[in-house]
Amino acid sequence: MRLLGSMKVEDNKLSIGGVDVATLAKEYGTPLYIIDQEELEDKCRLFKENFSHPDLRGEVAYASKAFLTVGMAQLINKEGLSIDVVSGGELYTVHKAGFPMDRVYFHGNNKTLEELELAIRLKCGNIIIDNRHEAKILGELLEKHDYKMNVFLRVNPGISAETHDYIKTTTDDSKFGESIFQEDIYQILRDIKVQDYMNFKGLHCHIGSQIFEEESFLRAVDEMLYFYQLVKNELDIEFESINLGGGFGVYYAEGDRPIDLGPFLQRMIDYIYQGSRRRELTIRHVLIEPGRSIISNAGSTLYTVGGTKETYSGKKYIFIDGGMSDNPRPALYQAKYEAIIANKAEEAPDTLYTVAGKLCESGDVLIEDIKLPRAEAGDLLLISSTGAYTFSMFSNYNRVLRPAVALVKGGSPRLMVRRQTYEDLVSLDEELI
Ligand SMILES: Cc1ncc(COP(=O)(O)O)c(C=O)c1O
């Protein structure tokens, strides 16, 4: 397994943030999500420092769907990033964290009336409108509450990036946004522009996730700027801002080749600046919304091995005390991961295993075919790069308990989220007799 962030191997043991993971297992139990604070902070700084330009305001909004807790929102705020949310629950979490509401961007293809009312009540600064229907109901609500809000419209520029079908978001039949190619697109824009309670800042697009080609992002910039020019000519509307979403790919396993983000972010923002000058546009503010690329490498999941099994056909399993409930990505997207036996970190990986969870599903396999040292009950297995879309996609399937989340830095651990208890699990259930 590639060591990420502050991971170190010494005396056959793996540590993260200066803490032996065996100590974390003792303190907080397993399964356990571990967040490497230094790695998280480094990524925030990488984005903030490089997505900047002397003549354009660059803003980085962390896509909190990747991983969100009250503490996470506070760390993101401390690093000076903005935040994007996609539900009432995420919005409420950042509010509870004391996140400045003018730096919150509220997304979603089907925000409910209650969620829109909540956004107004909490004084959320920015809404990314998904479609014409939402534009209409939001306009009515803003007027009713006499509240003016910054808005963006999510558009679909029809870019097809190389990634898994389920995480592509701008194909022509995507459920997100309004296509820039549809006949009445100008009418939709005009209808938003004339709303008294909306400050129409610009357009948004997000071309997909886990993308490794720089060209896909630059093509999206080209398409969006071209469309800005058409809008300017057709409607005489000049937008101040542009939001290009997230999607930067990360390292999970061998074969993944993430973009070198530092130089690329500088290139990307300058590309936007030059393109907008060439087209005589007045864009002054550019946003991006990275999620996975901020938190994925900072997170890992630690499990205890319950035992091993060799099947009649010769397949060797390692059974762990979690599985698709704490990480549904392998089942959903055939996602690949690397792992290490943390208490045998320097031993030769000489046995081919499949890592299977404890859930009642044959598909509950986190890693197919990985070479590890010979495993036995009581070993600690750590899967790396699980910071994004794992905790946030957790399910209580089989009524298993949600693991705790521990934050580590400089040799000391802190709890970010406590482990669920069986009492938590039944606390919302009503007795019927
Ligand atoms: C609108 C929007 N912005 C940002 C993101 C974050 O993407 P990623 O985590 O790949 O950076 C997503 C992910 O689905 C999204 O839909």
The ligand as a Gaussian input file, in Angstrom:
#p B3LYP/6-31G(d) Opt

LIG

0 1
 C      -22.055000      20.077000      -8.044000
 C      -20.931000      19.309000      -7.497000
 N      -19.845000      19.964000      -7.069000
 C      -18.781000      19.307000      -6.549000
 C      -18.781000      17.929000      -6.446000
 C      -17.584000      17.263000      -5.847000
 O      -16.960000      16.381000      -6.695000
 P      -15.593000      15.704000      -6.279000
 O      -15.787000      15.130000      -4.925000
 O      -15.354000      14.673000      -7.303000
 O      -14.554000      16.780000      -6.278000
 C      -19.879000      17.203000      -6.896000
 C      -19.888000      15.739000      -6.810000
 O      -20.763000      15.031000      -7.168000
 C      -20.994000      17.910000      -7.437000
 O      -22.074000      17.274000      -7.879000

